[in-house]
Amino acid sequence: MLEELILAVGRTAGLTPEQAALAVAAMLRFFTARLPSALVGELHERLGKRMPGSEAADEEVT
């Protein structure tokens, strides 16, 4: 779903895929800093995006 969001932002704003990805990443950082953790977790889950730091936890398990 994250890729769909990036494509939609790019189409709507007339941005390249790289620019759209940067815009979406900035938006997610903004939400992460300002919304309650539960909402941020749900947003990341629905977008299919890992929460910051989850990659490190996965590496320790494997």
C-alpha positions as CSV (number, residue, x, y, z in Angstrom):
1,M,0.0,0.0,0.0
2,L,3.0,2.3,0.6
3,E,3.9,2.1,-3.1
4,E,0.4,3.0,-4.0
5,L,0.5,6.1,-1.8
6,I,3.8,7.1,-3.4
7,L,2.4,6.7,-6.9
8,A,-0.7,8.7,-6.0
9,V,1.3,11.5,-4.5
10,G,3.5,11.6,-7.5
11,R,0.6,11.7,-9.9
12,T,-1.4,14.2,-8.0
13,A,1.5,16.6,-7.4
14,G,3.4,16.0,-10.6
15,L,6.4,14.6,-8.9
16,T,9.0,12.0,-10.0
17,P,8.7,8.7,-8.0
18,E,11.8,9.7,-6.1
19,Q,10.4,13.1,-5.1
20,A,7.1,11.5,-4.2
21,A,8.9,8.9,-2.0
22,L,10.7,11.7,-0.2
23,A,7.4,13.6,0.3
24,V,5.7,10.5,1.8
25,A,8.7,9.8,4.0
26,A,8.6,13.4,5.3
27,M,4.9,13.0,6.0
28,L,5.4,9.8,7.9
29,R,8.2,11.4,10.0
30,F,5.9,14.3,10.8
31,F,3.1,11.9,11.9
32,T,5.5,9.7,13.9
33,A,6.7,12.8,15.8
34,R,3.2,14.2,16.5
35,L,0.7,11.4,16.7
36,P,0.2,8.9,19.6
37,S,2.3,5.8,19.2
38,A,-0.8,3.5,18.7
39,L,-2.0,5.6,15.7
40,V,1.5,5.6,14.2
41,G,1.8,1.9,14.7
42,E,-1.5,1.3,13.0
43,L,-0.6,3.7,10.1
44,H,2.7,1.9,9.5
45,E,0.9,-1.5,9.7
46,R,-1.7,-0.5,7.2
47,L,0.9,0.9,4.8
48,G,3.0,-2.3,5.1
49,K,5.9,-0.3,6.6
50,R,8.1,-1.5,9.4
51,M,8.3,0.6,12.5
52,P,11.7,2.3,13.1
53,G,14.1,-0.1,14.9
54,S,12.2,-3.3,13.9
55,E,14.9,-4.3,11.4
56,A,17.4,-4.5,14.3
57,A,15.1,-6.7,16.3
58,D,14.7,-9.0,13.2
59,E,18.5,-9.3,12.8
60,E,18.9,-10.4,16.4
61,V,16.4,-13.2,16.0
62,T,18.0,-14.7,12.9
